Amino acid sequence: GCSAVNFSVDNLLRAPNLTEEQKEIHQALVQPVGNNITLKYPKTGDNRSAYVIKNIDDEPGAEALVFYEYAGVANKDGLMVNLLDKNDDNDWVSVKEFAGAGSEVATVIISDMGEDNDTQVIVGYTSSTSDKKTLVVYNYDDEIKTVGTENYLLLEAYDINADSTEDIVVVNRNTGDENNRDDDTYTASILEAGKDELIKTHSVLMCNNATSYVHTATGKLNENSPALYIDELTDKNELQTEIIYFENDGLINPIEADKDRLLPLCTRPAGYYSQDIDRDGVVEIPLVRVMTGYENVVEEEKQYLTDWLVYDNDLLLKYSGYYCLSDGYMMAYPSRWTGQVTIKKDNDTQEMVFYKYDGDINGEMTELMRIAVAGDEQKTRYLYDGYQLVSEKGQLCYLVKIGSQREEPLVPTIDEIKNCFYLAG
C-alpha cells in the first residue's frame, strides 16, 4: 500500500511506514482517487500525520481525514481532503473528497468548540505562493460541511479561559488605510463555532509592530491563570513577546496595554523563545544583556547573560544565567555570582568556562567550572577525566568539571550546579 504513493521530500522527512489501520485507510482511499497522489503532512500541532484518525461525529468509532494532492493527473490541481468512514461491514470507505483552502496544511485541530460541544475539525491552510493563511472549521454530521472560514496570522488551540474545553485563539490583522500600514490594528480573538458561522466572542488589541508570529508557548501566569505567550518578529528582526490571558470575562494583553514600559523588557535578539525553562508550569520570557566583562568589546565577540522574566502584574526577574542556544541549556547563576562571574569559550575543547571576573576579560582569572556537551559514546572518557554528568537529552550528555580551587567561595558544588542547570525545549 505505502509503495503506491508518490512521497515528496517533505513526506520523506517523516517515515512513510503506515500502521495497519492507515494501510486499510490508504487502500480505501486509492480505490476512488487512484495511486497518483502525494500525501501532505501538517507542519505543526499534535496531528502531524497525513492520516488524521479521530472520532469527529456523535457516533461510536473514528473517522479519517487524508490530505494529499494529485501528481500528474489532468484537471486535478491543488490540495485535496478526503473523509473516510466505516460502513456497516466495518470496512473503510471514502465518503467525500473536497478541496482544501490552500496548498499546504499548517495544522489540524480536533476540538469541542461548537455550541453544544460538538466536535469540530479546524484546519489551518497556507499558500506556497503567498503569505496568506486560512482556517476552515468543518463539522461532520451525516455529511461534512464547512461551518466557517477565517484568515489568520496565528492560530492556537488552548483552554485560555479555564473552562476545561479548548478554545481557538487567532490573531488577525485589521487593515486601516491600505496605503498606510501604520493605521492597521492587530487583535487576538477567541473563536466559537455557531451552526453556520464562526463567532468572535472576545478580542483584545495586539501591538502593531510585529511582522510575523513565529512561536507560542502555553502555561500559567500563576497557579490559576492559563496564558498564551506569543513570540513575534519585528521589522528590526528582533523578537518580542505578548501575553494573552482571560480575566473578568474578557481577554487581557498587559504588554500592549503598557507597551512603552513593558515591551522593551520583552524584546531581544531572534532565537530566544519564551518557554517554561524550569518545568514548573509558568512560562518565562528571556531578556538578553551583555555579560560582565564584555561591555567594551566588539559586537561579534560579545557574550551575553540571559534574564528570565515572569509576569505577575509586572515583569519580574526569576533567573539570570548563561543560556546556550546552540546546545540547548541554561546555567542559572547562584545569587553570589551576580556581577562576579563571566564566561569564555575554550576554543580548543569548545567548552564554556565560567570564571571569577577580576576586571579584565583577557587577564588571568580563576576557573570556577566548565560545561561540556558530548555524545553518549564519549561520556565514559569525560567521566574518567573528572567531569560529572548533570543531565542527558537524547544522545547528548551535559557534563561539568568543577574548578580545582575549592577554597574560592564562588566555586559551586555539584548539587548546586544540578539545581541551577536547565535544558531548553
C-alpha positions as CSV (number, residue, x, y, z in Angstrom):
1,G,0.0,0.0,0.0
2,C,2.6,2.6,1.0
3,S,4.8,2.0,-2.0
4,A,2.0,3.1,-4.3
5,V,2.1,6.7,-3.1
6,N,4.4,9.3,-4.6
7,F,6.1,10.6,-1.5
8,S,7.6,14.1,-1.7
9,V,10.8,15.2,0.0
10,D,8.5,16.7,2.7
11,N,7.0,13.3,3.2
12,L,10.3,11.6,3.4
13,L,11.2,13.7,6.4
14,R,8.6,11.7,8.3
15,A,8.9,8.0,7.9
16,P,6.1,6.8,5.5
17,N,5.7,3.4,7.2
18,L,2.0,3.0,7.8
19,T,0.2,1.4,10.7
20,E,-2.2,-1.4,9.8
21,E,-5.2,0.9,10.2
22,Q,-3.5,3.5,8.0
23,K,-2.9,0.8,5.4
24,E,-6.6,-0.1,5.4
25,I,-7.5,3.6,5.0
26,H,-5.0,4.0,2.2
27,Q,-6.4,1.1,0.3
28,A,-9.9,2.5,0.7
29,L,-8.6,5.9,-0.4
30,V,-6.9,4.8,-3.7
31,Q,-9.9,2.9,-4.9
32,P,-11.8,6.1,-5.9
33,V,-8.8,8.5,-6.3
34,G,-6.1,6.3,-7.8
35,N,-2.4,5.8,-6.9
36,N,-1.0,9.1,-8.3
37,I,-1.2,11.1,-5.1
38,T,1.3,12.8,-2.9
39,L,0.5,12.9,0.8
40,K,0.6,16.3,2.5
41,Y,1.6,16.5,6.2
42,P,0.6,19.1,8.7
43,K,3.6,21.3,9.6
44,T,2.7,22.0,13.3
45,G,0.4,20.8,16.1
46,D,-0.4,17.4,17.6
47,N,-1.7,15.9,14.4
48,R,1.3,15.5,12.1
49,S,0.2,12.6,10.0
50,A,-1.4,12.9,6.6
51,Y,-3.9,10.4,8.0
52,V,-5.8,12.1,10.8
53,I,-7.9,9.4,12.6
54,K,-10.3,10.8,15.2
55,N,-13.9,10.4,16.2
56,I,-15.4,13.6,14.7
57,D,-19.2,12.8,14.8
58,D,-21.7,11.7,17.5
59,E,-21.5,8.1,16.6
60,P,-19.0,5.5,18.1
61,G,-15.9,4.8,16.1
62,A,-13.3,7.0,14.4
63,E,-13.3,8.7,11.0
64,A,-10.3,9.6,8.9
65,L,-9.2,12.7,7.1
66,V,-6.4,12.3,4.5
67,F,-4.6,15.2,2.9
68,Y,-3.0,14.9,-0.5
69,E,-2.5,16.3,-3.9
70,Y,-2.6,14.6,-7.3
71,A,0.6,14.0,-9.2
72,G,0.4,14.5,-12.9
73,V,-3.3,14.0,-13.1
74,A,-5.2,16.3,-15.6
75,N,-7.7,18.7,-14.1
76,K,-6.7,17.6,-10.6
77,D,-4.8,20.6,-9.1
78,G,-4.4,21.7,-5.6
79,L,-4.6,20.3,-2.1
80,M,-7.4,17.8,-1.5
81,V,-9.0,16.3,1.6
82,N,-10.8,13.0,1.7
83,L,-13.2,12.0,4.5
84,L,-13.4,8.2,5.1
85,D,-15.7,6.3,7.5
86,K,-16.5,2.7,8.2
87,N,-19.6,1.1,6.6
88,D,-21.9,-1.5,8.1
89,D,-19.4,-4.2,7.3
90,N,-16.7,-2.3,9.3
91,D,-14.7,-1.6,6.1
92,W,-13.2,1.9,5.4
93,V,-14.8,3.7,2.5
94,S,-14.4,7.2,1.0
95,V,-17.3,9.4,1.9
96,K,-16.3,12.6,0.2
97,E,-13.4,14.3,-1.5
98,F,-13.2,18.1,-1.3
99,A,-10.7,20.8,-2.0
100,G,-8.6,22.4,0.8
101,A,-8.3,26.2,1.2
102,G,-4.6,26.4,0.4
103,S,-1.7,24.4,-1.0
104,E,-0.2,23.3,2.3
105,V,-1.6,22.0,5.6
106,A,-0.3,24.2,8.5
107,T,-2.1,22.4,11.4
108,V,-5.1,20.2,12.1
109,I,-7.0,20.6,15.4
110,I,-9.9,18.5,16.7
111,S,-11.8,20.5,19.2
112,D,-15.2,20.5,21.0
113,M,-15.8,24.2,20.2
114,G,-19.3,24.0,18.9
115,E,-22.5,25.5,20.5
116,D,-23.3,22.1,22.0
117,N,-19.7,21.0,22.4
118,D,-19.9,19.3,19.1
119,T,-16.6,18.1,17.7
120,Q,-15.2,20.4,15.1
121,V,-12.3,19.9,12.8
122,I,-10.1,23.0,12.4
123,V,-7.6,23.0,9.5
124,G,-5.1,25.8,9.0
125,Y,-4.1,26.1,5.4
126,T,-1.2,28.1,3.9
127,S,-0.2,29.0,0.4
128,S,3.1,28.2,-1.3
129,T,2.8,31.4,-3.4
130,S,1.8,33.9,-0.7
131,D,1.8,34.5,3.0
132,K,-2.0,34.0,3.2
133,K,-3.2,31.7,6.0
134,T,-6.8,30.5,6.1
135,L,-8.5,28.4,8.8
136,V,-11.6,26.4,7.9
137,V,-13.9,24.8,10.5
138,Y,-15.6,21.6,9.4
139,N,-18.5,19.7,11.1
140,Y,-19.4,16.1,10.3
141,D,-23.0,15.0,11.0
142,D,-24.2,12.7,8.3
143,E,-22.2,14.9,5.8
144,I,-19.1,17.0,6.1
145,K,-19.9,20.7,5.9
146,T,-18.0,23.9,6.3
147,V,-19.0,25.9,9.4
148,G,-16.9,28.9,8.5
149,T,-13.6,30.3,7.3
150,E,-11.3,33.0,8.7
151,N,-8.0,34.5,7.6
152,Y,-5.4,34.5,10.3
153,L,-1.8,35.3,11.2
154,L,-1.6,33.0,14.2
155,L,-3.8,30.0,15.2
156,E,-3.6,28.2,18.5
157,A,-5.8,25.8,20.4
158,Y,-5.7,26.3,24.2
159,D,-8.1,26.4,27.1
160,I,-7.4,30.0,27.8
161,N,-10.5,30.7,29.9
162,A,-10.0,27.6,32.1
163,D,-13.4,26.0,31.4
164,S,-12.0,22.6,30.6
165,T,-12.6,22.8,26.8
166,E,-10.1,24.0,24.2
167,D,-10.5,27.5,22.8
168,I,-9.5,28.5,19.3
169,V,-7.4,31.7,19.6
170,V,-6.5,33.6,16.4
171,V,-4.5,36.8,15.7
172,N,-5.8,38.9,12.8
173,R,-4.7,42.0,11.0
174,N,-7.4,44.6,10.7
175,T,-6.5,46.8,7.7
176,G,-6.8,50.5,8.0
177,D,-5.8,52.9,5.3
178,E,-4.5,50.5,2.6
179,N,-1.7,53.0,1.7
180,N,-0.6,53.3,5.3
181,R,0.1,50.2,7.3
182,D,0.6,52.2,10.4
183,D,-3.1,52.5,10.6
184,D,-3.5,48.7,10.8
185,T,-4.5,47.2,14.1
186,Y,-4.0,43.6,15.2
187,T,-6.3,41.7,17.5
188,A,-6.3,38.4,19.3
189,S,-9.7,36.7,19.5
190,I,-11.4,33.6,20.7
191,L,-13.5,31.9,18.0
192,E,-16.5,29.8,18.6
193,A,-18.4,27.8,16.1
194,G,-22.1,28.6,15.6
195,K,-24.3,26.5,13.4
196,D,-23.2,28.1,10.2
197,E,-20.6,30.7,11.1
198,L,-17.6,31.5,13.2
199,I,-18.2,33.9,16.1
200,K,-15.5,36.1,17.8
201,T,-16.6,36.1,21.4
202,H,-13.7,38.0,22.9
203,S,-11.0,40.2,21.4
204,V,-8.0,42.2,22.6
205,L,-5.6,44.6,20.9
206,M,-2.1,43.4,20.0
207,C,1.0,45.5,19.4
208,N,1.1,46.7,15.7
209,N,4.9,46.4,15.1
210,A,5.0,42.7,14.6
211,T,5.9,41.4,11.1
212,S,5.3,37.7,11.8
213,Y,4.3,35.4,14.6
214,V,6.9,32.7,15.0
215,H,6.4,30.8,18.2
216,T,3.9,30.3,21.0
217,A,4.1,28.8,24.5
218,T,1.3,27.9,26.8
219,G,1.4,27.8,30.5
220,K,0.4,29.7,33.7
221,L,0.9,33.2,34.8
222,N,0.4,31.9,38.3
223,E,-1.3,28.9,39.9
224,N,-4.7,29.8,38.5
225,S,-4.4,31.8,35.2
226,P,-3.7,30.0,31.9
227,A,-1.9,32.2,29.4
228,L,-0.7,32.2,25.8
229,Y,2.8,33.7,25.2
230,I,3.2,34.8,21.6
231,D,6.8,35.4,20.3
232,E,6.8,37.8,17.3
233,L,9.5,39.1,14.9
234,T,9.6,42.9,14.3
235,D,10.8,44.8,11.3
236,K,14.2,45.2,13.1
237,N,14.5,41.3,13.2
238,E,14.1,41.3,16.9
239,L,11.9,39.0,18.9
240,Q,9.2,40.3,21.3
241,T,6.6,38.6,23.4
242,E,3.0,39.4,24.1
243,I,0.9,37.7,26.8
244,I,-2.8,36.9,26.4
245,Y,-4.9,35.6,29.2
246,F,-8.6,35.6,30.3
247,E,-9.9,37.6,33.2
248,N,-13.2,39.2,34.3
249,D,-15.0,37.7,31.2
250,G,-12.5,39.2,28.7
251,L,-9.1,38.8,27.1
252,I,-6.2,40.8,28.6
253,N,-2.9,41.8,27.0
254,P,-0.8,43.5,29.6
255,I,2.1,44.1,27.2
256,E,0.1,46.1,24.7
257,A,-1.7,48.0,27.5
258,D,1.6,49.2,28.9
259,K,3.8,48.8,25.8
260,D,6.0,51.8,26.3
261,R,7.3,50.4,29.6
262,L,6.9,46.6,29.2
263,L,7.7,46.0,25.6
264,P,11.4,46.8,25.9
265,L,11.6,44.2,28.6
266,C,10.2,41.6,26.2
267,T,12.4,42.4,23.3
268,R,15.7,40.6,22.5
269,P,17.6,39.0,19.5
270,A,15.8,36.4,17.3
271,G,16.1,32.8,18.5
272,Y,15.4,33.4,22.2
273,Y,12.0,31.9,22.6
274,S,9.7,32.1,25.6
275,Q,9.5,28.7,27.4
276,D,8.9,27.1,30.7
277,I,12.6,26.7,31.3
278,D,12.3,25.1,34.7
279,R,9.2,23.0,34.0
280,D,7.1,24.5,36.8
281,G,4.2,25.3,34.6
282,V,4.9,29.0,34.4
283,V,6.4,30.4,31.2
284,E,9.5,32.6,31.3
285,I,10.4,35.3,28.9
286,P,14.1,35.7,28.1
287,L,15.8,39.1,28.1
288,V,19.4,39.4,26.8
289,R,22.1,41.7,28.1
290,V,25.9,41.9,27.8
291,M,27.8,39.6,30.1
292,T,30.1,41.1,32.7
293,G,33.5,42.0,31.2
294,Y,32.2,42.2,27.6
295,E,30.8,45.7,27.8
296,N,33.6,47.3,25.6
297,V,34.5,44.5,23.2
298,V,33.4,44.5,19.5
299,E,29.9,43.1,18.9
300,E,30.9,39.8,17.3
301,E,33.0,38.9,20.3
302,K,30.4,39.7,23.0
303,Q,28.9,37.1,25.3
304,Y,25.5,37.5,26.8
305,L,23.7,36.9,30.0
306,T,20.0,35.9,29.8
307,D,17.5,37.1,32.4
308,W,14.3,35.1,32.6
309,L,11.2,37.1,33.5
310,V,7.8,36.1,34.6
311,Y,4.6,38.2,34.6
312,D,2.7,38.7,37.8
313,N,1.1,42.2,37.5
314,D,4.5,43.2,36.3
315,L,7.5,41.6,34.6
316,L,9.7,40.2,37.4
317,L,13.1,38.6,37.4
318,K,13.2,34.9,38.1
319,Y,16.6,33.7,36.9
320,S,19.8,35.2,35.4
321,G,22.3,32.9,33.8
322,Y,24.1,31.7,30.7
323,Y,21.8,30.4,28.1
324,C,23.5,28.4,25.3
325,L,21.2,28.5,22.2
326,S,23.3,26.1,20.2
327,D,23.5,23.3,22.8
328,G,20.1,24.0,24.5
329,Y,20.9,24.5,28.1
330,M,20.8,27.3,30.7
331,M,23.1,27.6,33.8
332,A,21.3,29.9,36.2
333,Y,23.7,32.0,38.3
334,P,23.6,31.4,42.1
335,S,22.9,34.7,43.8
336,R,26.5,35.1,45.0
337,W,27.6,35.1,41.3
338,T,25.8,38.3,40.5
339,G,28.3,40.7,38.9
340,Q,31.2,38.4,39.9
341,V,31.2,35.7,37.2
342,T,31.8,35.8,33.5
343,I,32.4,33.2,30.8
344,K,34.8,32.4,28.0
345,K,34.7,29.7,25.3
346,D,37.6,27.3,25.3
347,N,38.4,27.2,21.6
348,D,40.4,24.0,21.9
349,T,37.6,22.0,23.6
350,Q,34.6,24.1,22.6
351,E,33.5,24.1,26.2
352,M,32.0,27.1,28.0
353,V,34.2,28.1,31.0
354,F,32.9,30.1,34.0
355,Y,35.4,32.4,35.7
356,K,35.6,34.8,38.6
357,Y,35.8,38.2,37.0
358,D,38.8,40.3,38.1
359,G,38.3,43.3,35.9
360,D,40.0,42.1,32.7
361,I,38.3,39.5,30.4
362,N,41.7,38.8,28.8
363,G,43.6,38.5,32.1
364,E,44.3,35.6,34.4
365,M,41.0,34.5,36.0
366,T,40.1,31.8,38.5
367,E,38.2,29.0,36.7
368,L,35.0,28.0,38.6
369,M,33.6,25.3,36.4
370,R,33.2,24.3,32.7
371,I,30.4,22.7,30.8
372,A,31.0,20.1,28.0
373,V,28.3,18.7,25.7
374,A,29.2,15.4,24.2
375,G,27.7,12.3,22.6
376,D,26.7,9.4,24.7
377,E,29.6,7.4,23.4
378,Q,32.1,10.0,24.8
379,K,30.6,10.1,28.3
380,T,33.0,7.5,29.8
381,R,36.0,9.4,28.6
382,Y,34.8,12.6,30.2
383,L,33.9,10.9,33.5
384,Y,37.4,9.4,33.6
385,D,38.8,12.9,33.1
386,G,37.0,14.2,36.2
387,Y,33.8,15.5,34.7
388,Q,30.4,14.8,36.3
389,L,27.2,14.2,34.5
390,V,24.4,16.7,35.2
391,S,21.8,15.9,32.6
392,E,21.0,14.0,29.4
393,K,18.8,14.6,26.4
394,G,18.5,12.0,23.7
395,Q,22.1,11.1,22.7
396,L,23.6,14.2,24.3
397,C,25.3,14.3,27.7
398,Y,25.8,17.5,29.6
399,L,28.9,17.3,31.9
400,V,30.6,19.7,34.2
401,K,34.1,19.9,35.6
402,I,34.4,21.9,38.8
403,G,37.4,24.2,39.3
404,S,40.3,23.0,41.3
405,Q,40.5,26.0,43.7
406,R,37.8,24.7,46.1
407,E,38.7,27.3,48.7
408,E,37.3,30.0,46.4
409,P,33.8,30.9,47.6
410,L,32.4,31.3,44.1
411,V,33.3,27.6,43.1
412,P,29.9,25.7,43.1
413,T,29.2,22.3,44.4
414,I,27.8,19.6,42.1
415,D,24.4,19.7,43.9
416,E,24.3,23.5,43.4
417,I,25.1,23.0,39.7
418,K,22.4,20.4,39.2
419,N,19.8,22.7,40.9
420,C,20.8,25.6,38.6
421,F,21.0,23.6,35.3
422,Y,18.1,23.5,32.9
423,L,17.5,22.1,29.5
424,A,15.6,24.1,26.9
425,G,12.7,23.0,24.9
